[in-house]
């Protein structure tokens, strides 16, 4: 099992400090009454990390059945429906991938917390921001699941109405002949570090960049296996549904600091409603989020499918310990 530092305290934090609430009978809260939160950040990935193998891994995790049951209650059984054939090509459709990734992330966090893990900070990447807010207790598990479900469905509809695509650009050129900012119909979607950005936009323009990345100032371009142009104006039609869902939830305060994707700044309470709304069409500032962590944060764990964020984070700053959490 991964190692982390803890020590006893006479003034424990409340349970919400590192756990999410469940309003249903399927309570999967975890006690935090004897462990003081240390300087640890937990990272939650976006939907691009998901594979069928990650779903298979969850079958042996004790927290999985209760997590699925609670999320099903909040989404009219959508999660179980999506999991009926996890090896289907449709698993990567954004409506399915978002809810399944969220479920895996929260079930894994429950298991880690039950083993004694605590966190002072949390950072999510895109969809992972909803996972982070739920793990921090800012949203209940039901609220987080309902938001992710509604967001995923709205984004899926937006994808079907626009021919969008995304690509990762790696290895920047200090003297590019042309700049991505000068290309109509393409927007920066993720700033993942000094050596990688993700672009989003109309498929024809994304294909042009992928064919000749060096002419746009990058050594390599890799198309992403997603079904739309996320974090770009092509998601505008999803805004109405997302904002309606955001208006219906309560954002609580938490001792855990969660850093927002849109600006790399800590947010609290109702500030999250605006942050999550803007995130839909704005670039994920992941590099800023990591750099915003104080130097006292020396340990980082990725929680959920894959280890994509571990790879990105180690290129941004140094931690004493940085790894995917494994329930060994």
Secondary structure as the mmCIF struct_conf table of DSSP 4:
data_model
#
loop_
_struct_conf.conf_type_id
_struct_conf.id
_struct_conf.beg_label_comp_id
_struct_conf.beg_label_asym_id
_struct_conf.beg_label_seq_id
_struct_conf.end_label_comp_id
_struct_conf.end_label_asym_id
_struct_conf.end_label_seq_id
BEND BEND1 UNK A 10 UNK A 11
HELX_LH_PP_P HELX_LH_PP_P1 UNK A 12 UNK A 14
HELX_RH_3T_P HELX_RH_3T_P1 UNK A 15 UNK A 17
BEND BEND2 UNK A 18 UNK A 18
BEND BEND3 UNK A 24 UNK A 25
BEND BEND4 UNK A 33 UNK A 34
BEND BEND5 UNK A 39 UNK A 39
STRN STRN1 UNK A 40 UNK A 44
HELX_RH_3T_P HELX_RH_3T_P2 UNK A 47 UNK A 49
HELX_RH_AL_P HELX_RH_AL_P1 UNK A 52 UNK A 58
TURN_TY1_P TURN_TY1_P1 UNK A 59 UNK A 60
TURN_TY1_P TURN_TY1_P2 UNK A 62 UNK A 63
HELX_RH_AL_P HELX_RH_AL_P2 UNK A 64 UNK A 75
TURN_TY1_P TURN_TY1_P3 UNK A 76 UNK A 77
HELX_RH_AL_P HELX_RH_AL_P3 UNK A 78 UNK A 83
TURN_TY1_P TURN_TY1_P4 UNK A 84 UNK A 87
BEND BEND6 UNK A 88 UNK A 88
HELX_RH_3T_P HELX_RH_3T_P3 UNK A 89 UNK A 92
BEND BEND7 UNK A 93 UNK A 93
HELX_RH_AL_P HELX_RH_AL_P4 UNK A 94 UNK A 114
TURN_TY1_P TURN_TY1_P5 UNK A 115 UNK A 116
BEND BEND8 UNK A 120 UNK A 120
STRN STRN2 UNK A 121 UNK A 124
TURN_TY1_P TURN_TY1_P6 UNK A 126 UNK A 127
HELX_RH_AL_P HELX_RH_AL_P5 UNK A 128 UNK A 135
TURN_TY1_P TURN_TY1_P7 UNK A 136 UNK A 137
BEND BEND9 UNK A 138 UNK A 139
HELX_RH_AL_P HELX_RH_AL_P6 UNK A 141 UNK A 160
TURN_TY1_P TURN_TY1_P8 UNK A 161 UNK A 161
BEND BEND10 UNK A 162 UNK A 162
STRN STRN3 UNK A 164 UNK A 172
TURN_TY1_P TURN_TY1_P9 UNK A 174 UNK A 175
BEND BEND11 UNK A 177 UNK A 178
HELX_RH_3T_P HELX_RH_3T_P4 UNK A 180 UNK A 182
BEND BEND12 UNK A 183 UNK A 183
TURN_TY1_P TURN_TY1_P10 UNK A 184 UNK A 185
STRN STRN4 UNK A 186 UNK A 193
TURN_TY1_P TURN_TY1_P11 UNK A 194 UNK A 195
STRN STRN5 UNK A 196 UNK A 202
HELX_RH_AL_P HELX_RH_AL_P7 UNK A 203 UNK A 211
TURN_TY1_P TURN_TY1_P12 UNK A 212 UNK A 212
HELX_RH_3T_P HELX_RH_3T_P5 UNK A 213 UNK A 216
TURN_TY1_P TURN_TY1_P13 UNK A 217 UNK A 217
STRN STRN6 UNK A 218 UNK A 223
BEND BEND13 UNK A 227 UNK A 228
BEND BEND14 UNK A 231 UNK A 232
HELX_RH_3T_P HELX_RH_3T_P6 UNK A 233 UNK A 238
HELX_RH_AL_P HELX_RH_AL_P8 UNK A 239 UNK A 247
TURN_TY1_P TURN_TY1_P14 UNK A 248 UNK A 248
BEND BEND15 UNK A 249 UNK A 249
BEND BEND16 UNK A 255 UNK A 256
STRN STRN7 UNK A 257 UNK A 259
TURN_TY1_P TURN_TY1_P15 UNK A 261 UNK A 263
BEND BEND17 UNK A 264 UNK A 264
STRN STRN8 UNK A 266 UNK A 267
TURN_TY1_P TURN_TY1_P16 UNK A 269 UNK A 270
HELX_RH_AL_P HELX_RH_AL_P9 UNK A 271 UNK A 279
TURN_TY1_P TURN_TY1_P17 UNK A 280 UNK A 281
BEND BEND18 UNK A 282 UNK A 282
STRN STRN9 UNK A 284 UNK A 284
HELX_RH_AL_P HELX_RH_AL_P10 UNK A 286 UNK A 291
TURN_TY1_P TURN_TY1_P18 UNK A 292 UNK A 292
BEND BEND19 UNK A 293 UNK A 293
TURN_TY1_P TURN_TY1_P19 UNK A 295 UNK A 296
STRN STRN10 UNK A 299 UNK A 302
BEND BEND20 UNK A 304 UNK A 307
HELX_RH_AL_P HELX_RH_AL_P11 UNK A 308 UNK A 313
TURN_TY1_P TURN_TY1_P20 UNK A 314 UNK A 316
BEND BEND21 UNK A 320 UNK A 320
STRN STRN11 UNK A 321 UNK A 324
#
